[in-house]
C-alpha cells in the first residue's frame, strides 16, 4: 500500500509494508524540485535514517530497476545525445 500527497514544496510518497511478518517500517519519499529524500525509521537506534539523491541519481535508479546487470550511462531526452 502507498499514499501520495502533494504539499507546498514537495510530493510525498509513503510506502507501507504489507503481508506476513516481519514487516519493515514505512518508507517516506520526498520529491523536491532539486532532490529526492528517502526516509525510514530505525527502531534499533530510535532515529529516522535519511538519504538524499539528486534528480539525476533518481532517474538512474528508476531506469536501473528494469535493466540486467551491467554498467550504463543514461542520456536525457533533449540533450542532443
Order of alpha helices (4+ residues) and beta strands (2+ residues): beta-beta-beta-beta-beta-alpha
